[in-house]
Amino acid sequence: MGHQERQGKVFYISFTIFTTAYIIILAFIGATFEFIGMIVIVPAKGLLGMLGLFYNNSKGAKKGEESK
């Protein structure tokens, strides 16, 4: 009986350590992807906004030319 009890304790300790490490790794990966997303999305939005201004200006110029 003593051997099985020891195996049970080792299993629970190993399981707890593995679960904790897994959660920490997942949290780190999630934070990394969120950080990478910020690095990519923020400049992309800015770039699209700048391109949108140029597109709107050229579109407005075309409308102005058509109305003349």
All heavy atoms as TSV, in Angstrom:
chain	resi	resn	atom	element	x	y	z
A	1	MET	N	N	0.829	-1.197	0.000
A	1	MET	CA	C	0.000	0.000	0.000
A	1	MET	C	C	0.874	1.261	0.000
A	1	MET	O	O	0.546	2.231	-0.634
A	1	MET	CB	C	-0.871	-0.029	1.258
A	1	MET	CG	C	-2.343	0.276	1.107
A	1	MET	SD	S	-3.097	0.216	-0.478
A	1	MET	CE	C	-4.755	-0.002	0.007
A	2	GLY	N	N	1.994	1.206	0.713
A	2	GLY	CA	C	2.869	2.370	0.816
A	2	GLY	C	C	3.415	2.785	-0.539
A	2	GLY	O	O	3.539	3.971	-0.833
A	3	HIS	N	N	3.736	1.814	-1.389
A	3	HIS	CA	C	4.275	2.120	-2.718
A	3	HIS	C	C	3.230	2.822	-3.598
A	3	HIS	O	O	3.545	3.772	-4.314
A	3	HIS	CB	C	4.757	0.824	-3.388
A	3	HIS	CG	C	5.424	1.040	-4.703
A	3	HIS	ND1	N	6.643	1.688	-4.835
A	3	HIS	CD2	C	5.051	0.708	-5.963
A	3	HIS	CE1	C	6.977	1.732	-6.100
A	3	HIS	NE2	N	6.030	1.150	-6.817
A	4	GLN	N	N	2.006	2.367	-3.535
A	4	GLN	CA	C	0.933	2.995	-4.340
A	4	GLN	C	C	0.649	4.416	-3.865
A	4	GLN	O	O	0.383	5.299	-4.666
A	4	GLN	CB	C	-0.346	2.156	-4.265
A	4	GLN	CG	C	-0.284	0.907	-5.116
A	4	GLN	CD	C	-1.573	0.109	-5.041
A	4	GLN	OE1	O	-2.355	0.263	-4.110
A	4	GLN	NE2	N	-1.791	-0.743	-6.031
A	5	GLU	N	N	0.667	4.612	-2.555
A	5	GLU	CA	C	0.445	5.959	-2.026
A	5	GLU	C	C	1.538	6.909	-2.505
A	5	GLU	O	O	1.264	8.051	-2.867
A	5	GLU	CB	C	0.406	5.916	-0.492
A	5	GLU	CG	C	-0.862	5.299	0.059
A	5	GLU	CD	C	-0.815	5.187	1.578
A	5	GLU	OE1	O	0.138	5.712	2.191
A	5	GLU	OE2	O	-1.731	4.563	2.144
A	6	ARG	N	N	2.784	6.415	-2.504
A	6	ARG	CA	C	3.897	7.246	-2.951
A	6	ARG	C	C	3.736	7.563	-4.443
A	6	ARG	O	O	3.954	8.691	-4.881
A	6	ARG	CB	C	5.225	6.530	-2.712
A	6	ARG	CG	C	6.415	7.428	-3.020
A	6	ARG	CD	C	7.740	6.752	-2.759
A	6	ARG	NE	N	7.869	6.326	-1.376
A	6	ARG	CZ	C	8.623	5.298	-0.977
A	6	ARG	NH1	N	9.321	4.619	-1.845
A	6	ARG	NH2	N	8.690	4.973	0.292
A	7	GLN	N	N	3.328	6.582	-5.233
A	7	GLN	CA	C	3.112	6.813	-6.672
A	7	GLN	C	C	2.005	7.845	-6.883
A	7	GLN	O	O	2.095	8.691	-7.770
A	7	GLN	CB	C	2.714	5.505	-7.368
A	7	GLN	CG	C	3.888	4.662	-7.775
A	7	GLN	CD	C	3.445	3.450	-8.568
A	7	GLN	OE1	O	2.332	2.937	-8.388
A	7	GLN	NE2	N	4.317	2.976	-9.435
A	8	GLY	N	N	0.954	7.769	-6.085
A	8	GLY	CA	C	-0.151	8.725	-6.186
A	8	GLY	C	C	0.311	10.137	-5.887
A	8	GLY	O	O	-0.024	11.080	-6.604
A	9	LYS	N	N	1.128	10.292	-4.832
A	9	LYS	CA	C	1.636	11.615	-4.482
A	9	LYS	C	C	2.533	12.158	-5.594
A	9	LYS	O	O	2.449	13.326	-5.958
A	9	LYS	CB	C	2.407	11.561	-3.164
A	9	LYS	CG	C	1.521	11.437	-1.951
A	9	LYS	CD	C	2.334	11.420	-0.676
A	9	LYS	CE	C	1.433	11.230	0.535
A	9	LYS	NZ	N	2.202	11.162	1.783
A	10	VAL	N	N	3.404	11.297	-6.123
A	10	VAL	CA	C	4.302	11.715	-7.205
A	10	VAL	C	C	3.473	12.127	-8.423
A	10	VAL	O	O	3.771	13.137	-9.074
A	10	VAL	CB	C	5.297	10.584	-7.572
A	10	VAL	CG1	C	6.038	10.903	-8.868
A	10	VAL	CG2	C	6.275	10.355	-6.437
A	11	PHE	N	N	2.420	11.357	-8.714
A	11	PHE	CA	C	1.569	11.684	-9.860
A	11	PHE	C	C	0.910	13.050	-9.672
A	11	PHE	O	O	0.925	13.883	-10.579
A	11	PHE	CB	C	0.491	10.609	-10.051
A	11	PHE	CG	C	-0.546	11.004	-11.061
A	11	PHE	CD1	C	-0.265	10.949	-12.421
A	11	PHE	CD2	C	-1.784	11.455	-10.653
A	11	PHE	CE1	C	-1.211	11.331	-13.349
A	11	PHE	CE2	C	-2.745	11.839	-11.575
A	11	PHE	CZ	C	-2.454	11.775	-12.925
A	12	TYR	N	N	0.347	13.291	-8.492
A	12	TYR	CA	C	-0.332	14.564	-8.249
A	12	TYR	C	C	0.642	15.742	-8.286
A	12	TYR	O	O	0.328	16.798	-8.834
A	12	TYR	CB	C	-1.092	14.541	-6.915
A	12	TYR	CG	C	-2.351	13.700	-6.985
A	12	TYR	CD1	C	-2.543	12.612	-6.154
A	12	TYR	CD2	C	-3.346	14.013	-7.917
A	12	TYR	CE1	C	-3.698	11.839	-6.235
A	12	TYR	CE2	C	-4.500	13.249	-8.002
A	12	TYR	CZ	C	-4.669	12.163	-7.160
A	12	TYR	OH	O	-5.804	11.418	-7.261
A	13	ILE	N	N	1.825	15.556	-7.722
A	13	ILE	CA	C	2.830	16.619	-7.759
A	13	ILE	C	C	3.260	16.880	-9.206
A	13	ILE	O	O	3.331	18.026	-9.651
A	13	ILE	CB	C	4.043	16.255	-6.871
A	13	ILE	CG1	C	3.631	16.281	-5.390
A	13	ILE	CG2	C	5.202	17.205	-7.118
A	13	ILE	CD1	C	4.660	15.691	-4.457
A	14	SER	N	N	3.525	15.820	-9.959
A	14	SER	CA	C	3.927	15.963	-11.368
A	14	SER	C	C	2.819	16.616	-12.184
A	14	SER	O	O	3.077	17.488	-13.016
A	14	SER	CB	C	4.256	14.590	-11.971
A	14	SER	OG	O	5.295	13.982	-11.256
A	15	PHE	N	N	1.594	16.186	-11.939
A	15	PHE	CA	C	0.448	16.735	-12.664
A	15	PHE	C	C	0.292	18.228	-12.372
A	15	PHE	O	O	0.063	19.028	-13.270
A	15	PHE	CB	C	-0.822	15.975	-12.272
A	15	PHE	CG	C	-2.045	16.451	-12.986
A	15	PHE	CD1	C	-2.272	16.102	-14.303
A	15	PHE	CD2	C	-2.973	17.254	-12.334
A	15	PHE	CE1	C	-3.403	16.547	-14.971
A	15	PHE	CE2	C	-4.103	17.699	-12.987
A	15	PHE	CZ	C	-4.323	17.343	-14.302
A	16	THR	N	N	0.442	18.602	-11.103
A	16	THR	CA	C	0.329	20.015	-10.712
A	16	THR	C	C	1.419	20.852	-11.365
A	16	THR	O	O	1.154	21.924	-11.906
A	16	THR	CB	C	0.412	20.145	-9.177
A	16	THR	OG1	O	-0.600	19.322	-8.591
A	16	THR	CG2	C	0.221	21.578	-8.744
A	17	ILE	N	N	2.649	20.348	-11.336
A	17	ILE	CA	C	3.767	21.080	-11.951
A	17	ILE	C	C	3.542	21.209	-13.456
A	17	ILE	O	O	3.725	22.285	-14.035
A	17	ILE	CB	C	5.103	20.374	-11.645
A	17	ILE	CG1	C	5.426	20.510	-10.152
A	17	ILE	CG2	C	6.230	20.944	-12.493
A	17	ILE	CD1	C	6.590	19.655	-9.698
A	18	PHE	N	N	3.158	20.124	-14.107
A	18	PHE	CA	C	2.926	20.147	-15.549
A	18	PHE	C	C	1.804	21.122	-15.904
A	18	PHE	O	O	1.933	21.917	-16.835
A	18	PHE	CB	C	2.560	18.734	-16.044
A	18	PHE	CG	C	2.163	18.706	-17.488
A	18	PHE	CD1	C	3.118	18.769	-18.489
A	18	PHE	CD2	C	0.826	18.627	-17.842
A	18	PHE	CE1	C	2.742	18.753	-19.822
A	18	PHE	CE2	C	0.451	18.615	-19.176
A	18	PHE	CZ	C	1.413	18.668	-20.170
A	19	THR	N	N	0.703	21.076	-15.158
A	19	THR	CA	C	-0.433	21.957	-15.428
A	19	THR	C	C	-0.036	23.419	-15.249
A	19	THR	O	O	-0.363	24.271	-16.087
A	19	THR	CB	C	-1.611	21.614	-14.490
A	19	THR	OG1	O	-1.922	20.232	-14.634
A	19	THR	CG2	C	-2.826	22.445	-14.814
A	20	THR	N	N	0.687	23.715	-14.189
A	20	THR	CA	C	1.123	25.091	-13.929
A	20	THR	C	C	2.040	25.577	-15.054
A	20	THR	O	O	1.875	26.693	-15.566
A	20	THR	CB	C	1.852	25.168	-12.576
A	20	THR	OG1	O	0.984	24.643	-11.563
A	20	THR	CG2	C	2.232	26.589	-12.238
A	21	ALA	N	N	3.001	24.741	-15.436
A	21	ALA	CA	C	3.936	25.114	-16.508
A	21	ALA	C	C	3.179	25.321	-17.811
A	21	ALA	O	O	3.453	26.265	-18.563
A	21	ALA	CB	C	4.996	24.023	-16.669
A	22	TYR	N	N	2.218	24.458	-18.099
A	22	TYR	CA	C	1.432	24.552	-19.329
A	22	TYR	C	C	0.642	25.864	-19.362
A	22	TYR	O	O	0.604	26.555	-20.379
A	22	TYR	CB	C	0.499	23.348	-19.420
A	22	TYR	CG	C	-0.242	23.234	-20.716
A	22	TYR	CD1	C	0.422	22.896	-21.883
A	22	TYR	CD2	C	-1.619	23.464	-20.784
A	22	TYR	CE1	C	-0.259	22.785	-23.084
A	22	TYR	CE2	C	-2.306	23.359	-21.970
A	22	TYR	CZ	C	-1.617	23.007	-23.128
A	22	TYR	OH	O	-2.286	22.910	-24.310
A	23	ILE	N	N	0.030	26.228	-18.250
A	23	ILE	CA	C	-0.745	27.473	-18.174
A	23	ILE	C	C	0.179	28.679	-18.368
A	23	ILE	O	O	-0.154	29.619	-19.090
A	23	ILE	CB	C	-1.503	27.556	-16.834
A	23	ILE	CG1	C	-2.635	26.528	-16.823
A	23	ILE	CG2	C	-2.041	28.953	-16.591
A	23	ILE	CD1	C	-3.300	26.341	-15.473
A	24	ILE	N	N	1.355	28.638	-17.736
A	24	ILE	CA	C	2.308	29.747	-17.886
A	24	ILE	C	C	2.757	29.868	-19.338
A	24	ILE	O	O	2.828	30.970	-19.891
A	24	ILE	CB	C	3.515	29.546	-16.939
A	24	ILE	CG1	C	3.067	29.742	-15.488
A	24	ILE	CG2	C	4.654	30.493	-17.293
A	24	ILE	CD1	C	4.097	29.322	-14.464
A	25	ILE	N	N	3.049	28.745	-19.972
A	25	ILE	CA	C	3.483	28.764	-21.379
A	25	ILE	C	C	2.369	29.307	-22.268
A	25	ILE	O	O	2.611	30.138	-23.152
A	25	ILE	CB	C	3.935	27.359	-21.829
A	25	ILE	CG1	C	5.245	26.995	-21.133
A	25	ILE	CG2	C	4.083	27.281	-23.337
A	25	ILE	CD1	C	5.644	25.553	-21.274
A	26	LEU	N	N	1.147	28.858	-22.055
A	26	LEU	CA	C	0.021	29.350	-22.857
A	26	LEU	C	C	-0.188	30.850	-22.660
A	26	LEU	O	O	-0.436	31.573	-23.628
A	26	LEU	CB	C	-1.269	28.605	-22.496
A	26	LEU	CG	C	-1.411	27.213	-23.087
A	26	LEU	CD1	C	-2.730	26.593	-22.621
A	26	LEU	CD2	C	-1.359	27.229	-24.601
A	27	ALA	N	N	-0.064	31.310	-21.426
A	27	ALA	CA	C	-0.218	32.740	-21.148
A	27	ALA	C	C	0.880	33.526	-21.854
A	27	ALA	O	O	0.632	34.592	-22.435
A	27	ALA	CB	C	-0.172	32.990	-19.644
A	28	PHE	N	N	2.100	33.000	-21.828
A	28	PHE	CA	C	3.219	33.670	-22.488
A	28	PHE	C	C	2.999	33.727	-23.994
A	28	PHE	O	O	3.207	34.763	-24.626
A	28	PHE	CB	C	4.527	32.938	-22.167
A	28	PHE	CG	C	5.724	33.564	-22.808
A	28	PHE	CD1	C	6.241	34.755	-22.326
A	28	PHE	CD2	C	6.328	32.966	-23.895
A	28	PHE	CE1	C	7.346	35.337	-22.919
A	28	PHE	CE2	C	7.434	33.536	-24.497
A	28	PHE	CZ	C	7.950	34.732	-24.004
A	29	ILE	N	N	2.551	32.609	-24.580
A	29	ILE	CA	C	2.292	32.575	-26.025
A	29	ILE	C	C	1.174	33.556	-26.382
A	29	ILE	O	O	1.270	34.292	-27.356
A	29	ILE	CB	C	1.944	31.131	-26.482
A	29	ILE	CG1	C	3.186	30.252	-26.388
A	29	ILE	CG2	C	1.379	31.126	-27.895
A	29	ILE	CD1	C	2.922	28.781	-26.623
A	30	GLY	N	N	0.110	33.569	-25.581
A	30	GLY	CA	C	-0.994	34.503	-25.837
A	30	GLY	C	C	-0.536	35.946	-25.770
A	30	GLY	O	O	-0.881	36.766	-26.619
A	31	ALA	N	N	0.282	36.266	-24.761
A	31	ALA	CA	C	0.790	37.634	-24.626
A	31	ALA	C	C	1.705	37.978	-25.795
A	31	ALA	O	O	1.686	39.101	-26.306
A	31	ALA	CB	C	1.541	37.781	-23.308
A	32	THR	N	N	2.498	36.995	-26.243
A	32	THR	CA	C	3.404	37.229	-27.373
A	32	THR	C	C	2.606	37.533	-28.633
A	32	THR	O	O	2.920	38.478	-29.363
A	32	THR	CB	C	4.303	36.000	-27.602
A	32	THR	OG1	O	5.011	35.718	-26.395
A	32	THR	CG2	C	5.284	36.247	-28.720
A	33	PHE	N	N	1.574	36.737	-28.901
A	33	PHE	CA	C	0.763	36.971	-30.096
A	33	PHE	C	C	0.034	38.304	-30.010
A	33	PHE	O	O	-0.109	39.001	-31.007
A	33	PHE	CB	C	-0.249	35.836	-30.314
A	33	PHE	CG	C	0.361	34.643	-31.003
A	33	PHE	CD1	C	0.369	33.414	-30.391
A	33	PHE	CD2	C	0.930	34.765	-32.252
A	33	PHE	CE1	C	0.931	32.306	-31.013
A	33	PHE	CE2	C	1.492	33.671	-32.891
A	33	PHE	CZ	C	1.496	32.439	-32.263
A	34	GLU	N	N	-0.421	38.659	-28.813
A	34	GLU	CA	C	-1.101	39.946	-28.648
A	34	GLU	C	C	-0.123	41.092	-28.926
A	34	GLU	O	O	-0.470	42.059	-29.593
A	34	GLU	CB	C	-1.632	40.051	-27.213
A	34	GLU	CG	C	-2.493	41.270	-26.989
A	34	GLU	CD	C	-3.101	41.278	-25.593
A	34	GLU	OE1	O	-3.468	40.190	-25.102
A	34	GLU	OE2	O	-3.191	42.356	-25.019
A	35	PHE	N	N	1.115	40.945	-28.441
A	35	PHE	CA	C	2.140	41.964	-28.661
A	35	PHE	C	C	2.487	42.056	-30.141
A	35	PHE	O	O	2.567	43.147	-30.708
A	35	PHE	CB	C	3.386	41.622	-27.839
A	35	PHE	CG	C	4.475	42.639	-27.950
A	35	PHE	CD1	C	4.311	43.896	-27.393
A	35	PHE	CD2	C	5.650	42.342	-28.608
A	35	PHE	CE1	C	5.315	44.843	-27.493
A	35	PHE	CE2	C	6.665	43.280	-28.704
A	35	PHE	CZ	C	6.491	44.528	-28.145
A	36	ILE	N	N	2.654	40.897	-30.792
A	36	ILE	CA	C	2.966	40.889	-32.228
A	36	ILE	C	C	1.804	41.511	-32.994
A	36	ILE	O	O	2.003	42.274	-33.936
A	36	ILE	CB	C	3.238	39.444	-32.711
A	36	ILE	CG1	C	4.571	38.954	-32.146
A	36	ILE	CG2	C	3.253	39.371	-34.232
A	36	ILE	CD1	C	4.843	37.496	-32.382
A	37	GLY	N	N	0.577	41.196	-32.596
A	37	GLY	CA	C	-0.601	41.773	-33.246
A	37	GLY	C	C	-0.602	43.280	-33.132
A	37	GLY	O	O	-0.905	43.984	-34.100
A	38	MET	N	N	-0.229	43.797	-31.951
A	38	MET	CA	C	-0.172	45.256	-31.782
A	38	MET	C	C	0.894	45.849	-32.697
A	38	MET	O	O	0.686	46.884	-33.311
A	38	MET	CB	C	0.165	45.614	-30.328
A	38	MET	CG	C	-1.048	45.720	-29.452
A	38	MET	SD	S	-0.728	46.417	-27.804
A	38	MET	CE	C	1.001	46.483	-27.622
A	39	ILE	N	N	2.039	45.177	-32.774
A	39	ILE	CA	C	3.136	45.692	-33.592
A	39	ILE	C	C	2.725	45.728	-35.062
A	39	ILE	O	O	3.090	46.635	-35.796
A	39	ILE	CB	C	4.401	44.826	-33.395
A	39	ILE	CG1	C	4.967	45.061	-32.005
A	39	ILE	CG2	C	5.446	45.127	-34.450
A	39	ILE	CD1	C	6.135	44.174	-31.660
A	40	VAL	N	N	1.949	44.746	-35.498
A	40	VAL	CA	C	1.556	44.664	-36.910
A	40	VAL	C	C	0.310	45.497	-37.197
A	40	VAL	O	O	0.266	46.233	-38.181
A	40	VAL	CB	C	1.316	43.188	-37.304
A	40	VAL	CG1	C	0.726	43.079	-38.687
A	40	VAL	CG2	C	2.616	42.405	-37.212
A	41	ILE	N	N	-0.696	45.418	-36.344
A	41	ILE	CA	C	-1.998	46.029	-36.633
A	41	ILE	C	C	-1.949	47.550	-36.534
A	41	ILE	O	O	-2.502	48.241	-37.388
A	41	ILE	CB	C	-3.079	45.453	-35.693
A	41	ILE	CG1	C	-3.348	43.996	-36.084
A	41	ILE	CG2	C	-4.357	46.262	-35.752
A	41	ILE	CD1	C	-4.239	43.253	-35.116
A	42	VAL	N	N	-1.267	48.086	-35.520
A	42	VAL	CA	C	-1.257	49.537	-35.335
A	42	VAL	C	C	-0.625	50.247	-36.539
A	42	VAL	O	O	-1.240	51.141	-37.113
A	42	VAL	CB	C	-0.570	49.924	-34.005
A	42	VAL	CG1	C	-0.341	51.412	-33.915
A	42	VAL	CG2	C	-1.409	49.441	-32.833
A	43	PRO	N	N	0.585	49.854	-36.990
A	43	PRO	CA	C	1.136	50.503	-38.194
A	43	PRO	C	C	0.290	50.237	-39.437
A	43	PRO	O	O	0.164	51.103	-40.304
A	43	PRO	CB	C	2.522	49.879	-38.350
A	43	PRO	CG	C	2.862	49.341	-37.015
A	43	PRO	CD	C	1.560	48.965	-36.382
A	44	ALA	N	N	-0.317	49.036	-39.527
A	44	ALA	CA	C	-1.143	48.724	-40.691
A	44	ALA	C	C	-2.358	49.653	-40.731
A	44	ALA	O	O	-2.721	50.164	-41.791
A	44	ALA	CB	C	-1.594	47.265	-40.643
A	45	LYS	N	N	-2.975	49.903	-39.591
A	45	LYS	CA	C	-4.116	50.823	-39.543
A	45	LYS	C	C	-3.681	52.227	-39.936
A	45	LYS	O	O	-4.381	52.917	-40.674
A	45	LYS	CB	C	-4.740	50.846	-38.146
A	45	LYS	CG	C	-5.608	49.656	-37.843
A	45	LYS	CD	C	-6.269	49.821	-36.485
A	45	LYS	CE	C	-7.202	48.662	-36.183
A	45	LYS	NZ	N	-7.820	48.798	-34.868
A	46	GLY	N	N	-2.516	52.642	-39.430
A	46	GLY	CA	C	-1.994	53.962	-39.781
A	46	GLY	C	C	-1.720	54.071	-41.260
A	46	GLY	O	O	-2.056	55.059	-41.916
A	47	LEU	N	N	-1.124	53.014	-41.827
A	47	LEU	CA	C	-0.809	53.006	-43.254
A	47	LEU	C	C	-2.087	53.026	-44.082
A	47	LEU	O	O	-2.197	53.783	-45.048
A	47	LEU	CB	C	0.026	51.760	-43.592
A	47	LEU	CG	C	0.512	51.639	-45.030
A	47	LEU	CD1	C	1.460	52.797	-45.343
A	47	LEU	CD2	C	1.228	50.330	-45.228
A	48	LEU	N	N	-3.052	52.229	-43.676
A	48	LEU	CA	C	-4.330	52.217	-44.401
A	48	LEU	C	C	-5.019	53.568	-44.296
A	48	LEU	O	O	-5.629	54.037	-45.260
A	48	LEU	CB	C	-5.244	51.110	-43.863
A	48	LEU	CG	C	-4.828	49.689	-44.216
A	48	LEU	CD1	C	-5.727	48.683	-43.496
A	48	LEU	CD2	C	-4.890	49.462	-45.716
A	49	GLY	N	N	-4.921	54.201	-43.123
A	49	GLY	CA	C	-5.504	55.528	-42.949
A	49	GLY	C	C	-4.851	56.535	-43.875
A	49	GLY	O	O	-5.524	57.357	-44.507
A	50	MET	N	N	-3.523	56.466	-43.990
A	50	MET	CA	C	-2.815	57.383	-44.887
A	50	MET	C	C	-3.200	57.119	-46.338
A	50	MET	O	O	-3.455	58.042	-47.105
A	50	MET	CB	C	-1.297	57.228	-44.710
A	50	MET	CG	C	-0.793	57.820	-43.411
A	50	MET	SD	S	0.905	57.394	-43.039
A	50	MET	CE	C	1.740	57.851	-44.532
A	51	LEU	N	N	-3.256	55.841	-46.701
A	51	LEU	CA	C	-3.641	55.503	-48.078
A	51	LEU	C	C	-5.082	55.919	-48.335
A	51	LEU	O	O	-5.415	56.353	-49.436
A	51	LEU	CB	C	-3.475	53.996	-48.320
A	51	LEU	CG	C	-2.038	53.488	-48.339
A	51	LEU	CD1	C	-2.019	51.975	-48.464
A	51	LEU	CD2	C	-1.245	54.119	-49.470
A	52	GLY	N	N	-5.931	55.802	-47.323
A	52	GLY	CA	C	-7.328	56.217	-47.450
A	52	GLY	C	C	-7.437	57.705	-47.723
A	52	GLY	O	O	-8.265	58.137	-48.518
A	53	LEU	N	N	-6.583	58.489	-47.077
A	53	LEU	CA	C	-6.597	59.939	-47.326
A	53	LEU	C	C	-6.242	60.234	-48.771
A	53	LEU	O	O	-6.891	61.036	-49.442
A	53	LEU	CB	C	-5.601	60.645	-46.392
A	53	LEU	CG	C	-5.997	60.724	-44.923
A	53	LEU	CD1	C	-4.854	61.333	-44.110
A	53	LEU	CD2	C	-7.249	61.563	-44.755
A	54	PHE	N	N	-5.198	59.551	-49.268
A	54	PHE	CA	C	-4.802	59.765	-50.667
A	54	PHE	C	C	-5.909	59.318	-51.615
A	54	PHE	O	O	-6.209	59.965	-52.603
A	54	PHE	CB	C	-3.505	59.015	-50.993
A	54	PHE	CG	C	-2.302	59.619	-50.323
A	54	PHE	CD1	C	-1.495	58.848	-49.513
A	54	PHE	CD2	C	-1.989	60.953	-50.497
A	54	PHE	CE1	C	-0.384	59.393	-48.904
A	54	PHE	CE2	C	-0.885	61.513	-49.884
A	54	PHE	CZ	C	-0.080	60.736	-49.090
A	55	TYR	N	N	-6.534	58.167	-51.269
A	55	TYR	CA	C	-7.596	57.649	-52.130
A	55	TYR	C	C	-8.784	58.606	-52.135
A	55	TYR	O	O	-9.317	58.929	-53.181
A	55	TYR	CB	C	-8.033	56.262	-51.633
A	55	TYR	CG	C	-9.190	55.689	-52.417
A	55	TYR	CD1	C	-9.005	55.223	-53.707
A	55	TYR	CD2	C	-10.465	55.635	-51.865
A	55	TYR	CE1	C	-10.062	54.715	-54.439
A	55	TYR	CE2	C	-11.524	55.120	-52.583
A	55	TYR	CZ	C	-11.313	54.662	-53.878
A	55	TYR	OH	O	-12.364	54.163	-54.598
A	56	ASN	N	N	-9.157	59.102	-50.962
A	56	ASN	CA	C	-10.286	60.028	-50.881
A	56	ASN	C	C	-9.977	61.326	-51.617
A	56	ASN	O	O	-10.840	61.881	-52.290
A	56	ASN	CB	C	-10.635	60.333	-49.422
A	56	ASN	CG	C	-11.289	59.133	-48.757
A	56	ASN	OD1	O	-11.821	58.259	-49.436
A	56	ASN	ND2	N	-11.221	59.076	-47.452
A	57	ASN	N	N	-8.747	61.831	-51.501
A	57	ASN	CA	C	-8.371	63.059	-52.195
A	57	ASN	C	C	-8.416	62.869	-53.705
A	57	ASN	O	O	-8.929	63.715	-54.429
A	57	ASN	CB	C	-6.961	63.512	-51.777
A	57	ASN	CG	C	-6.966	64.092	-50.382
A	57	ASN	OD1	O	-8.018	64.452	-49.870
A	57	ASN	ND2	N	-5.805	64.163	-49.773
A	58	SER	N	N	-7.907	61.755	-54.189
A	58	SER	CA	C	-7.903	61.533	-55.635
A	58	SER	C	C	-9.331	61.334	-56.131
A	58	SER	O	O	-9.703	61.799	-57.196
A	58	SER	CB	C	-7.031	60.316	-55.995
A	58	SER	OG	O	-7.585	59.137	-55.460
A	59	LYS	N	N	-10.144	60.683	-55.326
A	59	LYS	CA	C	-11.537	60.472	-55.693
A	59	LYS	C	C	-12.273	61.830	-55.739
A	59	LYS	O	O	-13.029	62.098	-56.649
A	59	LYS	CB	C	-12.196	59.537	-54.665
A	59	LYS	CG	C	-13.467	58.896	-55.105
A	59	LYS	CD	C	-13.904	57.870	-54.065
A	59	LYS	CE	C	-15.190	57.204	-54.480
A	59	LYS	NZ	N	-15.664	56.266	-53.482
A	60	GLY	N	N	-11.981	62.659	-54.727
A	60	GLY	CA	C	-12.597	63.985	-54.689
A	60	GLY	C	C	-12.151	64.822	-55.874
A	60	GLY	O	O	-12.935	65.567	-56.459
A	61	ALA	N	N	-10.887	64.692	-56.267
A	61	ALA	CA	C	-10.379	65.463	-57.406
A	61	ALA	C	C	-11.087	65.011	-58.674
A	61	ALA	O	O	-11.454	65.826	-59.517
A	61	ALA	CB	C	-8.873	65.282	-57.525
A	62	LYS	N	N	-11.312	63.730	-58.793
A	62	LYS	CA	C	-12.001	63.232	-59.990
A	62	LYS	C	C	-13.426	63.767	-60.044
A	62	LYS	O	O	-13.902	64.153	-61.088
A	62	LYS	CB	C	-12.020	61.694	-59.992
A	62	LYS	CG	C	-10.676	61.077	-60.325
A	62	LYS	CD	C	-10.743	59.566	-60.298
A	62	LYS	CE	C	-9.404	58.949	-60.537
A	62	LYS	NZ	N	-9.409	57.502	-60.381
A	63	LYS	N	N	-14.080	63.778	-58.898
A	63	LYS	CA	C	-15.439	64.303	-58.864
A	63	LYS	C	C	-15.429	65.786	-59.245
A	63	LYS	O	O	-16.281	66.245	-59.990
A	63	LYS	CB	C	-16.053	64.145	-57.466
A	63	LYS	CG	C	-16.526	62.738	-57.162
A	63	LYS	CD	C	-17.190	62.699	-55.803
A	63	LYS	CE	C	-17.634	61.291	-55.483
A	63	LYS	NZ	N	-18.174	61.197	-54.129
A	64	GLY	N	N	-14.430	66.500	-58.724
A	64	GLY	CA	C	-14.337	67.928	-59.042
A	64	GLY	C	C	-14.108	68.154	-60.521
A	64	GLY	O	O	-14.667	69.046	-61.123
A	65	GLU	N	N	-13.292	67.303	-61.142
A	65	GLU	CA	C	-13.022	67.440	-62.572
A	65	GLU	C	C	-14.284	67.143	-63.385
A	65	GLU	O	O	-14.555	67.786	-64.364
A	65	GLU	CB	C	-11.883	66.480	-62.975
A	65	GLU	CG	C	-10.534	66.929	-62.466
A	65	GLU	CD	C	-9.457	65.889	-62.724
A	65	GLU	OE1	O	-9.772	64.859	-63.356
A	65	GLU	OE2	O	-8.320	66.101	-62.294
A	66	GLU	N	N	-15.020	66.122	-62.922
A	66	GLU	CA	C	-16.231	65.759	-63.656
A	66	GLU	C	C	-17.273	66.877	-63.599
A	66	GLU	O	O	-17.995	67.100	-64.551
A	66	GLU	CB	C	-16.831	64.466	-63.070
A	66	GLU	CG	C	-15.969	63.234	-63.385
A	66	GLU	CD	C	-16.476	62.022	-62.634
A	66	GLU	OE1	O	-17.500	62.121	-61.948
A	66	GLU	OE2	O	-15.834	60.970	-62.735
A	67	SER	N	N	-17.348	67.568	-62.471
A	67	SER	CA	C	-18.390	68.592	-62.337
A	67	SER	C	C	-18.031	69.872	-63.109
A	67	SER	O	O	-18.889	70.665	-63.388
A	67	SER	CB	C	-18.616	68.914	-60.849
A	67	SER	OG	O	-17.438	69.467	-60.305
A	68	LYS	N	N	-16.743	70.040	-63.431
A	68	LYS	CA	C	-16.353	71.269	-64.148
A	68	LYS	C	C	-16.846	71.295	-65.556
A	68	LYS	O	O	-17.042	70.655	-66.377
A	68	LYS	CB	C	-14.818	71.396	-64.170
A	68	LYS	CG	C	-14.293	71.845	-62.834
A	68	LYS	CD	C	-12.811	72.045	-62.932
A	68	LYS	CE	C	-12.235	72.471	-61.609
A	68	LYS	NZ	N	-10.825	72.581	-61.600
